[in-house]
């Protein structure tokens, strides 16, 4: 029987291995509609060029196109509905995906159904010299671009002086994703009041507490959540230290979050698609807050799902892309708890040495199942890295499983002793 051809936007070696280990690999062949190098660590995003390149690749393929999917944020997520419509395969609507991706538009939709679970928010134009006064929110508050990923250009603002200090950087960098996103909105028919709005940033009152991410999907109008992952931050920092699965939150709180995201997803109209939704639980006020909805599986969670379930949740993505309801994620993996640890440095500089492959191999022999990814190279300057938050640089990703949390954390301590970097630090810090 001929295999079904599934085209992936942003196919990379790490996740190709996950895809090839899925049960669906017996019936599917996975191909790159676009390679990871087409959508990451690029100087600019030319949306029409990416659409044309992916279309040519898929049209030139000798066999049928059966599905298209992506586990990466912009532009992967927005290209999925465009290409799905072009080739007549299952997928969400572009409008629903844009409503998730556009941080202001998404808040407007959320406010219609879950107003008590979102912060106050205002859109503003960073090129407006009087923007601070026009926002009308008392500090502290967060500012972030209407379109970004991984906290790029997100700043915690305590006063007007700090706001004005970061505006030059915001003005310089906002076009990197903002301009191609605006092109997409105008080209594919978003409402004029959204597509044409001059405001490219949004300010939001602070929400906080225990942070977690719900992994789920919407199929045939019904919303399902199959996993909750804790997002653990560095002490006294907004940067993530690790993702830990399963969540330690009480089930009652998890179910409250599921009710909230179900209402938001149905209001937005996202269907026949996976999603991950980021939440806070404020224990002091017993309040559940929705941070954002991403219309994709989180590729940062693929390995930790595999460690507990025996397969990654890319299984959910593939089933949906083929137009069928995903099978339940059973607990058939070798570990009870798993973590994706992000080794960071807060000071910029040039990388002189990274851990050797021999050292990583020795670690894996002592810790079966541990996976190490090193996203930096000797000679590279940390400021050249894309997709970083504004307060640190991510220099290693370590995926570890354990019988329990204590064993997992002990294994990470052991890994830190092995993963040695030499970085020639700059005189100036990342953020002053």
N, C-alpha and C positions, 0 to 999 in steps of 0.2 A: 504494500500500500504506500502510495506517495506521501511524503511528509508534508505537513502544513508549514508554510514559510512565514516566520514571524520576524518583522523588521524592527530593529531597536535603534532609537535615536540616542546617540552617545554611547555606543557599545564600547566597553573597556574590558581588559583581560580579567580583572578581579571578579566582575559580575558575570562575565561569560562563563567562568567556571561554575558559578552558582546556577546559572541557567542550564548548563549541561548536566548538572546533577539532579535536576528536577525530574519527577515522573513524566512530565509532559515532553521531556527530551526524546522519549521513545517515538513520539508522534510528530515532533516539531523540529524544524531546522531554523537556527537563529542567524540572522544576517544584520549587518550594519547598514541602516539607512543613512546614518551619519556616524562617523567615528568619534570617539571621545575628544580627539584633537581638533575636531571641527567646532566644538562648543565649549571647550575649557582652555584656559591659558591662551586666549586670543586677544589681539589688540583691539578689535571692535566686532560688533555683531551686525552683519548685514542680513536681515531677516529674509529678504527676497532671494538673496544668493543661496542661503541655506535651504529654503523651500525648493528652489530650482535644482540644487545639487541632489537633495534627497529624492525628488521626483524623478530625475534622470536615472539615478541608481536603481530605483524600484521599477521604472518602466523598462530598463535594459535587462532586468532579471529574466532568465529563460522560463521560469515557472510562474505560477499564480502568486499573487500577493494575498495572504490570508489574514494578516494582522499587523498592526503597528503599535508600538508602545515605547515608553521612556520612564526610567527611574530617576532622571535628573530634572532639576528645576529649570527655570528659564535658560535657553529657549526650548529645551526638550518638551516641557509640558504643553506649551502653546502650539508646537508643531504637530503633536499627536492628532488633535481634532482636524487640523487643516489637511494632513495627509490621509487620515481615515476617511474624510469626506471625498477627497480626490480619488481614492481607490475603492470606495464603496465597501469599506470594512467597518466593523463595530468600533465605536468610540464615543466619547462625550461630545457635547456641542462646544464650539469655540466660545460662545457667549458665556456658558457656565464656567469654563476654565478661566476666562478673563475676569469674571466676577470674583473668583478665588484669588487670582494673581494680583489684581489691582487693589492695593491695601485700603484705599479710600472707598472705592465702589463696594468692596466686600463688607466694610463696616456699615455702609448705608443699607445693604441688604440684611445684615445681621440685626441692625437696630429695629427692623420691622417685626422680628419674631423673638429675639432674645435680648432686649435692651438692658435688662438687669445683669447680664453676664458679659458686657463689654465696657471698656473705659470710655470716658469722654474723648472726643477726637475732633481735630480741625485740620483741614488742608491748608497749605501755605506755599507761597512762591519764594524760594531761597534768593531770587534776584530782586525781591522787594526789600528796599532798605528799611522799611517800617514793618517787616514781617513779624518781628517779636511782639510788637504791640497789637498787630492784627490777629494773632493767634488767640488771644483772650483766655489763655489758661494760666493759672498760677503755677510757678515752678515748685517742685521739680516736675519735669515731664520728659518723655522720650521723643526724639524726632527720628524719622526714617524716610527713605525715598518711597514713593508710591509703588515702585517696583525695584526690588533688590533680592539678594539671597544671602544666607549665612551672616546676617547682621551687618552687611556692607553699608557704610555710611549711617549706621544707627548710633546715636549719641544720647547719653543721659544728661539733660540740661538742668543746671541748678540755679542759674541766674542769667541776666541779659549779657553780661560780659562774656560768659562761656559760649552763649549762643552765637554772638558776633565773632568769636574766635574761630568757631568751626565752619562758619558760612563760606569762607573762601574755598575750603576743601570741598564742601558740598556743591558749590557752584562749578568747580572744576570737574568733579567726577560724576555728577548726576546724569550726564548725558550718556555714559557708558552703556547702561541698560535702559535709561529713560527714553532716549531717542528711538531706538529700535522698537521699544514697547509702544511708544506713541504711534509710530508708523503702522504697527500691527493693528492698533485700535482703530485708526482712521481707515486703513485699507480694508478691514474686514467688518466694518459696520457697527462699531460700538456707538451708543447714543452720543450725539454731538456735545452734550453737556459734560460727558465723561471724557470722550476722546479729545475734545478741544480745550479742556480746562488748563489754565496757565499754571496752576499749582502742581508742583511735582514732588512735594514732601507732605507728610502727615505728622502732626504732633498728637501725642496721646498721654493722658494722665497715667501715672504709674500703676501697674498691677503686679502682684508678686505672690510669693509663697512657694509651695511645693510645685515644681514644674514637671510636666509629663507630656507624652505624645500618644494619642490614640491612633492606631493603625486600623483602617477599615475600608469599606467599599460600599458603593451604591449600585444595586442591580435591579433592574425592572421596577424602579421607584421605591425600593426598600433599602434602608441603610443598615449595615452590619458593622460591628466593631469586633475584631478578633484578637487584639493584643494592646496592652498599655505598657509603655516604656518610660521609666523615670529619666529625667534630664538633670543630672547633678552638676552644679556649677562649682568653679574654683572658689575657695574661701575668699570673701571680700572682693569678688570680681563678678562681672556679667558673663565671662567666658565659660564655656562648658568644660568640665573635667571628664565626664563620662556619660554614656547612655547605659542604663542598667535595665535588664529584662529578666523576670517580670517585675511590674511595679510593686512597691511596698504600700501603696495607698490602700486604705480600707475599701472593700468592694462597694460599699454604699456610695462613696465619693466617686468611684469610677463610673458607677451607673448613672449618677447625676450628670457627669460629663457626657456620657453617651446620649442622654436625653437632649442635652443642649446641642450637641453636634448634629444630631438627627434633625432637629428643627432647622438649623442653619443650612445644612446640605440640601434639604428639600426646598427651602426658600430660594437658594441660589440656583437650583435646578440641575445640579451635578448628578449625572446618572451614567450607568454602565462604565464606571471608572473607579479606580482606587483613590484613596486620600489618606493623608495623615494630618491630624488636627492637634495643635499645641495648646495646652491649658496650664493655668495656675490654680492651685487650691490654697486659698488664704485661710490658715487654720484659726487665726485670731477672730476673723469675722464669719467663719464657716461659709465662705463665698467661693464659688467656682467662676473662673474668668476664662473666656476664650481669647487666645492670643491671635492665632491665624489658622487658616485651612490651606493645605497644599494639595493640589489635585494629582497626586502620584504616590506610589509607595516611597518610603524613605530608604534610599540605598545605603545610608549610614547604619541601618538596622538589619541589613540582609544577613550578615554573619551571625549576629546574636539570635536571630530567629532560627537560623539553621542549627545552632548549638542546642536549642531547646526542643525544636520540632522535628529535627532530622532533615528539614528542607527549608529554604528561605521563603519569605513571603513574596518573592518574585513569582511564585506559583499563582498567587492571587492575581497579579498583574497579567500574566499570560492567559489565564482562563478568561478574564474580562475582555482582553484584546481579541480573543477568539469568539466572544459573544455568548459565553456561558457562565453560569453561576459558579464561583469558586468552591472547591471542596473545603470542609472544615480543617483547620490547622490542628492536628493531633500532636500530643506530647510524646514524640518518639525519638528525641535527641539524646545525646550522652550526658547532658548537663542539666542541673536544676536551676542555675542562674548564670547569666552571661553579661559581660560588659564590653562596650566599645570605649576604650580609654583614649583621650586626646592629649598627647604630650605637647606642652606649649612652652614658649619663652615670651616674656613681655618686652624684651629689648631687641631692637633690630640689629642686624649685622650680617656679615658674610659667612656662609657655611664653609668651614675648612675640612671637616671630617664627619662622616656619618657612620653608624654601626656597620660592621662588615657582615657579609652574608654568612660567613663562618660563625660569627657570634650569634646571629639570628637562628641559624640551624641548631646550634647547641642549646639555645633557649627552647626551641620547639621539641627537641629530644627530651628535655626535662619536663616540659609542659605540653603533653599531647593536646592538639586542638588549638593551641595559641597561634594566632596569625599576626604578622607585623607588616605594616605598610609604611614606607618612608617616602613622603611626597617632596622631599628636598634633595638636592644634589650638591656635592662639593663644588665650590666656586660660585654657587648661586647666592644672590643677596635676598634676604627675607622680604624686603620691600617689593621684590618682583613677584611674589606669590599672589595669586588671585583667589577670591572667595574667602578672604579672612575677615574676622570681625575687626572692630576698630581698636581693640585693646590688647591683642596678643597675636602670636604667630603659631600655627599648628605645624609641628615638625615630625610627628610620628602618630600613627594610629595603631593601637594594640587591641586585639580582640581576644578575650580570655573567658573561659568557662570554669565553673566550679561546682562542688556539691552544695555549697552555700556561699553567702556573701563574704564571710570571713576568709574562706579558702581563695576565692576569686581575688580579694584585695591583697592577700599574701603573695599570690602569684604575680600581681602587678608590681609589688615592691621588688620582687626578684627580677622582673623584666627591666625595671628602671636601672638596676645595677649593671645590666648587660648593655642597655641601649645608650651608649655614650656618644655625645656630639661635641665637636669643637666649633665654636662660633666666635668669630672676631667681632666684638660688639662695637656699634657706632657710639659716638659721644653723646648723641641725643636720644631720648626715649621715644617710644611709639607715639604717645600722646602726652602733651604737657598740660 
